[in-house]
Amino acid sequence: MSSLKRIHIYGHVSAQPQAIANLFGAQLATEIIAESDLAIFAINPAAGIDQKTIDQWQALTDFQLPRLVVVNELDGSDADFEDAIMLANRVFDQLVTPYLVLHSETGNPIALISLTDLQIIDYSTKPATTSPSEAEHQELVAEFREEYLEEIAGAGENAFAAGLLFPAIPIVISNGLGIDIVKSFIDQL
């Protein structure tokens, strides 16, 4: 389905933008492409966000097209999703985080918790399984969830498709974490 949409991927080589383009039937963009249905910006939290990527984000603001941020390279790194979001909020626009990352005991990202319904998607199983979160998880994400729900309520129902709301999704290519979530956003267009 997404192959019929014009999706362009932006980002520094450290965030594997070509691999991300391959996942979503998209094209790697080195220059601004205004004739696009969606712009996906790939970020590697360990490398930060380079000036060219920041400039590309700013240039696309004039076209008010849907934009989404994927935070890649989360496995095997000390950098994390929340750090990447704090940086992106400073240099892009305010992002929303519909999911947060849960880690295994060894520190690897293996699951997401939805801030909409507090369900956990466990990517350590094949296929991924969904289950209710425990009280301890709900307490940990309570403030993030409140903030997210306020953003969504204030933005309106079709804000993402209108290019007014910018979701940030954590992904791990090796175990599939978050890839289905990005595809669900693509399907909204």
ChimeraX attribute file (.defattr): number of C-alpha atoms within 10 A of each C-alpha:
attribute: neighborCount
match mode: 1-to-1
recipient: residues
	/A:1	9
	/A:2	14
	/A:3	10
	/A:4	9
	/A:5	16
	/A:6	15
	/A:7	24
	/A:8	27
	/A:9	27
	/A:10	28
	/A:11	26
	/A:12	20
	/A:13	13
	/A:14	16
	/A:15	24
	/A:16	18
	/A:17	26
	/A:18	18
	/A:19	14
	/A:20	24
	/A:21	19
	/A:22	12
	/A:23	13
	/A:24	20
	/A:25	15
	/A:26	23
	/A:27	18
	/A:28	18
	/A:29	18
	/A:30	14
	/A:31	11
	/A:32	15
	/A:33	18
	/A:34	16
	/A:35	11
	/A:36	14
	/A:37	18
	/A:38	23
	/A:39	27
	/A:40	26
	/A:41	24
	/A:42	30
	/A:43	31
	/A:44	24
	/A:45	24
	/A:46	18
	/A:47	14
	/A:48	16
	/A:49	22
	/A:50	12
	/A:51	11
	/A:52	14
	/A:53	20
	/A:54	16
	/A:55	13
	/A:56	20
	/A:57	21
	/A:58	14
	/A:59	14
	/A:60	17
	/A:61	16
	/A:62	9
	/A:63	13
	/A:64	13
	/A:65	19
	/A:66	24
	/A:67	26
	/A:68	23
	/A:69	25
	/A:70	27
	/A:71	22
	/A:72	26
	/A:73	24
	/A:74	22
	/A:75	18
	/A:76	9
	/A:77	12
	/A:78	9
	/A:79	16
	/A:80	19
	/A:81	24
	/A:82	15
	/A:83	12
	/A:84	22
	/A:85	24
	/A:86	12
	/A:87	13
	/A:88	20
	/A:89	12
	/A:90	10
	/A:91	17
	/A:92	19
	/A:93	14
	/A:94	15
	/A:95	21
	/A:96	21
	/A:97	22
	/A:98	21
	/A:99	26
	/A:100	19
	/A:101	22
	/A:102	17
	/A:103	12
	/A:104	10
	/A:105	8
	/A:106	6
	/A:107	12
	/A:108	15
	/A:109	24
	/A:110	22
	/A:111	25
	/A:112	25
	/A:113	23
	/A:114	19
	/A:115	22
	/A:116	13
	/A:117	11
	/A:118	20
	/A:119	18
	/A:120	23
	/A:121	23
	/A:122	19
	/A:123	19
	/A:124	15
	/A:125	12
	/A:126	9
	/A:127	9
	/A:128	16
	/A:129	12
	/A:130	15
	/A:131	11
	/A:132	14
	/A:133	15
	/A:134	11
	/A:135	9
	/A:136	9
	/A:137	15
	/A:138	16
	/A:139	11
	/A:140	10
	/A:141	16
	/A:142	14
	/A:143	11
	/A:144	16
	/A:145	22
	/A:146	12
	/A:147	13
	/A:148	19
	/A:149	16
	/A:150	10
	/A:151	16
	/A:152	17
	/A:153	10
	/A:154	10
	/A:155	13
	/A:156	12
	/A:157	11
	/A:158	13
	/A:159	15
	/A:160	20
	/A:161	19
	/A:162	14
	/A:163	19
	/A:164	17
	/A:165	22
	/A:166	20
	/A:167	19
	/A:168	27
	/A:169	27
	/A:170	29
	/A:171	26
	/A:172	19
	/A:173	16
	/A:174	8
	/A:175	17
	/A:176	17
	/A:177	24
	/A:178	24
	/A:179	18
	/A:180	12
	/A:181	17
	/A:182	21
	/A:183	14
	/A:184	12
	/A:185	15
	/A:186	19
	/A:187	11
	/A:188	9
	/A:189	14
